Amino acid sequence: MFRISKEFHFSASHRLDHLAPDHQCARLHGHNYIVVVELAAADLNRDGFVRDYHELAPLKAYLDESFDHRHLNDVLDVPSTAENLARHLFDWCRARWPETSAVKVSETPKTWAEYRP
Protein backbone atom coordinates (compact mmCIF):
# COMPACT_ATOMS: atom_id res chain seq x y z
CA MET A 1 0.00 0.00 0.00
CA PHE A 2 1.29 3.43 -0.94
CA ARG A 3 0.48 6.35 1.38
CA ILE A 4 0.98 10.07 0.95
CA SER A 5 0.07 12.96 3.23
CA LYS A 6 -0.02 16.71 3.07
CA GLU A 7 -0.18 19.24 5.89
CA PHE A 8 -2.35 22.37 6.00
CA HIS A 9 -2.69 25.17 8.58
CA PHE A 10 -5.38 27.58 9.73
CA SER A 11 -6.27 29.60 12.84
CA ALA A 12 -9.72 29.68 14.41
CA SER A 13 -11.61 30.18 17.65
CA HIS A 14 -14.19 27.96 19.31
CA ARG A 15 -15.92 27.07 22.57
CA LEU A 16 -17.08 23.69 23.75
CA ASP A 17 -20.42 24.90 25.08
CA HIS A 18 -21.54 21.46 26.21
CA LEU A 19 -18.80 21.23 28.86
CA ALA A 20 -19.13 22.43 32.45
CA PRO A 21 -18.72 26.20 32.75
CA ASP A 22 -15.53 25.80 34.80
CA HIS A 23 -13.86 23.64 32.10
CA GLN A 24 -11.17 25.66 30.31
CA CYS A 25 -12.44 24.56 26.88
CA ALA A 26 -15.90 25.95 27.64
CA ARG A 27 -14.38 29.41 27.49
CA LEU A 28 -13.78 31.19 24.18
CA HIS A 29 -10.29 30.34 22.94
CA GLY A 30 -8.40 29.71 19.73
CA HIS A 31 -5.87 27.42 18.15
CA ASN A 32 -3.41 27.34 15.29
CA TYR A 33 -4.73 24.16 13.73
CA ILE A 34 -2.72 21.67 11.71
CA VAL A 35 -4.59 19.35 9.37
CA VAL A 36 -2.93 16.35 7.74
CA VAL A 37 -4.78 14.52 5.00
CA GLU A 38 -3.59 11.02 4.10
CA LEU A 39 -4.34 9.23 0.84
CA ALA A 40 -3.61 5.57 0.11
CA ALA A 41 -3.67 3.30 -2.92
CA ALA A 42 -2.55 -0.22 -3.69
CA ASP A 43 -1.21 0.92 -7.06
CA LEU A 44 0.21 4.15 -8.43
CA ASN A 45 -1.38 6.04 -11.30
CA ARG A 46 0.33 6.30 -14.68
CA ASP A 47 2.39 9.27 -13.41
CA GLY A 48 3.72 7.23 -10.49
CA PHE A 49 1.57 8.99 -7.86
CA VAL A 50 -1.12 8.00 -5.41
CA ARG A 51 -2.40 11.45 -6.36
CA ASP A 52 -0.53 14.57 -7.45
CA TYR A 53 -0.12 16.84 -4.41
CA HIS A 54 -1.17 19.78 -6.57
CA GLU A 55 -4.63 18.22 -6.84
CA LEU A 56 -5.09 18.78 -3.09
CA ALA A 57 -5.16 22.58 -3.54
CA PRO A 58 -8.97 22.67 -3.16
CA LEU A 59 -8.55 21.58 0.47
CA LYS A 60 -6.31 24.59 1.12
CA ALA A 61 -8.92 26.84 -0.49
CA TYR A 62 -11.73 25.24 1.55
CA LEU A 63 -9.83 25.66 4.82
CA ASP A 64 -8.94 29.27 4.00
CA GLU A 65 -12.47 30.21 2.98
CA SER A 66 -14.52 28.25 5.52
CA PHE A 67 -12.32 27.87 8.62
CA ASP A 68 -9.40 30.28 8.75
CA HIS A 69 -9.99 33.14 11.20
CA ARG A 70 -13.54 31.93 11.83
CA HIS A 71 -15.43 30.85 14.94
CA LEU A 72 -15.83 27.08 14.50
CA ASN A 73 -19.10 27.02 16.45
CA ASP A 74 -20.57 29.02 13.56
CA VAL A 75 -19.10 26.69 10.93
CA LEU A 76 -19.73 23.18 12.24
CA ASP A 77 -23.13 21.77 13.19
CA VAL A 78 -21.58 19.45 15.80
CA PRO A 79 -19.43 20.31 18.84
CA SER A 80 -16.23 21.88 17.52
CA THR A 81 -13.87 19.24 18.87
CA ALA A 82 -10.76 18.20 16.97
CA GLU A 83 -12.36 14.76 16.56
CA ASN A 84 -15.47 16.20 14.88
CA LEU A 85 -13.35 18.48 12.72
CA ALA A 86 -11.25 15.50 11.59
CA ARG A 87 -14.41 13.59 10.62
CA HIS A 88 -15.88 16.60 8.80
CA LEU A 89 -12.69 17.15 6.81
CA PHE A 90 -12.35 13.43 6.08
CA ASP A 91 -15.85 13.36 4.59
CA TRP A 92 -15.11 16.49 2.54
CA CYS A 93 -11.86 15.02 1.22
CA ARG A 94 -13.24 11.52 0.55
CA ALA A 95 -16.03 13.05 -1.58
CA ARG A 96 -13.33 14.55 -3.82
CA TRP A 97 -10.52 12.01 -3.56
CA PRO A 98 -11.61 8.40 -3.02
CA GLU A 99 -8.06 7.52 -1.95
CA THR A 100 -8.48 9.56 1.26
CA SER A 101 -7.69 7.17 4.11
CA ALA A 102 -7.40 9.46 7.14
CA VAL A 103 -7.44 13.04 8.39
CA LYS A 104 -5.57 14.19 11.49
CA VAL A 105 -6.18 17.49 13.29
CA SER A 106 -3.91 19.12 15.86
CA GLU A 107 -4.98 21.95 18.15
CA THR A 108 -1.70 22.12 20.08
CA PRO A 109 1.83 20.78 19.54
CA LYS A 110 1.05 17.92 21.94
CA THR A 111 -2.44 16.85 20.82
CA TRP A 112 -3.83 15.12 17.74
CA ALA A 113 -7.20 13.69 16.77
CA GLU A 114 -7.54 11.34 13.81
CA TYR A 115 -10.47 10.01 11.82
CA ARG A 116 -9.77 6.82 9.90
CA PRO A 117 -12.72 4.60 8.96
N, C-alpha and C positions, 0 to 999 in steps of 0.2 A: 504494500500500500504506500502510495506517495502522499505526503502531506506538505502543504504550504501554509503560511500564516502571514498576516499583515497587521500592523499596529496603527491605531488611530487615536487621536486625542480631542477632548473637548472639556469645557468647564461649565458647570451648572450648579444651581441650588436645588434643595429639596427639604422636605420635612416628612418624617414618618409619623403622621397624625394619629395612627392607631396605637402607638405606644403610650405608656404612662407619661403624664406631663413632666415628671422629674427625670425621664430618660434623656440623655444628651441628644439622641437622634430625633427626638420629638421637636426639638428647637430648630428654627431655620438655620441652615448651614449649607456649605458648598464644598465641592470637590473638583479636583482636576482629574477627570476620568481618563482611563486608558481602556481602549477596546481592542481586543485581538480577535480577528476572524480567522478560522482555520478551515481549509478546504482539503478534501481527500479524494483520491481516485486510484483505482487498481491499475489503470493504464494512463499513459501520457497522451496528449493530443498530438496531432501531426507536427506541431511546432516544438514538441518536447516539454510541454507544460501541463500541470494540472489545470491551471487557468493562468492567463497572462495577468500579472499584477495590475497592469494598467486598466484592466476591465473592472477592477474593484473601486475605481474612482467614484461611481455613484454612491457608495457607502460614505465616503468622505463628504460628498455634497449633502447627503441626507442628514448626517450628524451635524454639519455646519448649519444647515437651514432649520432643522427641527429640534436640536438639543443644545447646541453651543450657546452659552450665556442666556439660557432659559431656566424657568422654574419647572422642574420635572413633574411636580404635582399637577401642573397645567397641561403637560404633554402626554403622560401615561394615564390609562384608565384603571390601573392597578396600583397598589402601594409602590412607591418609587425606590424599591430596594435594588441593590446590584443584581440580585438573582432575577427579579422581574425584568430588569433592563436587559440582561443577557438573553433571556427567553424572547423578549420582543425583538431584539436585534437579530437573533438567530432566525426567527420566522421571516423577518424582512429579507435577510440575506438568502435564505433557502428558496424563497419565492423567485429570486433572480438567478441564483447560482446553485443548481441542484447538488453540487459537490460540497456545499457547506456542511461541515461535520461538527463544528462547535463554535461558540462565541464565549469569550472570557471578558469580564469587566472588573476593573480595579478602581476603587475609590481612594485608596491610600497606598503608599509603597509596600505596606505589609499585608494587604487584604485583596483577595480575588474571589469572584463568583464565576462559575462556569455553567453554561447550559450545553449539554451534549445528549441528544436523544439515545 
